[in-house]
Amino acid sequence: MRSTQLQMLGVKALRVETRWSDVAPGPARPPGRHSTRTNPVNYAWGQYDLLLSEPSAAWPVLLTVTSPVPAERRPTRKPP
């Protein structure tokens, strides 16, 4: 949908949902040269650059990271 259509529909903000497994490093996307999963460089946010930069002039964007969490990032024990 084009931004003019969204404006005509009265859109005030955009909510974008992405799966954690699509951005987090894991078996399909191993960590890069900064081999720690706590380093933001290793996460694949680039696929959202255009989406987040283009409409941001017109609307606030809420990027929501959703499940499923990659298996290697899940806790290994259940809480008591």
Buried (B, 14 or more C-beta within 10 A) or exposed (E): EEEEEBEEEEBEEBEEEBEBBBBBBBEEBEBEEEEEBEEEEBBEEEEBEEBEEEBEEBBEBEBEBEEEBBEEEEEEEEEE
